[in-house]
Amino acid sequence: MMKLVRNFSFVIFSMLVMLTPVLAQTMRTTSSSQADGAAGIFFILFYCCICIFILISVVIFIYLIIDAFQRDYGADSNMLLVSLLLLIFLGFPVGAIIYYFIVMKKYPKKS
């Protein structure tokens, strides 16, 4: 659990480091136009929303990979490999949806 918190804090720190030049550039502008200020604020909010979406996607992706190892595939010994390849190569939204309907509904978790 501590490792997960440490990795999560590293991701947050990395996002803040990436956002710092944007904030610094916005603060340095000497234009007095309110439209420029509103555009800068909109850009920062849009960038933060994108970063939050990427962070949520990474967390869900990691959860699904851990879930793939916790499933009881029974006689389907290659299904673990298939599910991991499905998640890795199809990415978050498409791979996660297909994984949910093919693996999570069919195979129970190990006891």
N, C-alpha and C positions, 0 to 999 in steps of 0.2 A: 504494500500500500504506500509505503514511504517513497519507493522508487517511482510509482505513478505520480505522486504529488511533486516530486522533484522534476520529473519530465514535463509535467504540466506547467510548473513554474518556469522552466526553461523555455517552453513554447511562448508563454506570455511575455517573458523578457525579450525573446527574439522579435516578437511582433512590435513591442515598444521601441526596440532599437531600429526596426525598419521604419517606424512611424516618425521618429525623431527628425530626420531631414525634412519631412513634409511639414511638420509643425514649425520648425525653424524657418523654413522658407516662407511660410504663411505669416509669421511674426515679422519678418524682415521687409515685407512689402511696404512701400511708403505711399502707395496710392490711397487717396482719401475717398475713393468711390465706394459706396455701400454695396454696389453690385459685385465688386471684386471680393469684398469681405464675405459676402453671402456665398459666392462661388467657392471660396476657400473652405468655408465651414461645411458646405455641401460635400466637397471632395473629401474632407477628413471624415465626415460621418459615413459616406459611401465606402471609403477605405476600411473603416472600422467594421462595418457590416460584412464586408467581404472577408476580413480576417476572422471574424467570429464564425462565419459559415465554414471557412476552411478548418478552423479549430474543431468545430462540432463534427465535421466530416471525418477528420483524422481520428477523433475519439470513437466514433461509431465504427470506423474501419478496423481499428485495433480491437474493439469489443467483438466484432464478427470473426476476426481471425482467432481470438481466444476461444470463442464459442465453437468454432470448427474443430478445435482440438478436444473439446469437452463432449462431443457427440459420440453416441454409441452406434457405429455403423454396422455392426453385426457381420454378416457374410460379405457385405460390400467393402472389401478391403481397399479398393482404389477410390472410394468415395471421398476420403479425406483429401487425397491429392487433387481430385476433381474440384472439390469445393474451394480449396486454397487457390488453385489456378483460376477458378471462376472469379473469386474476390480480387485477386491481384491484377489479372489482365482486363477485366471489365470495369474496374474502378468502383468508386463509391455508389453512385445512385443506381446504375444498371445492375452491377454485380450484387449489391445488397438486396435489391428487390428479387432477383432471380434466386439468390441464396435463401431468402426467406421462404419462398414458395417451394423450392426443390428440397432443401435440406432441413430447415427448421420445422416444417410441418410434418415431414416424413420420419425423421430420426430423432429419438428421445435423447436427453442428456444422460451421461453416465452417472450411475448412483454412487 
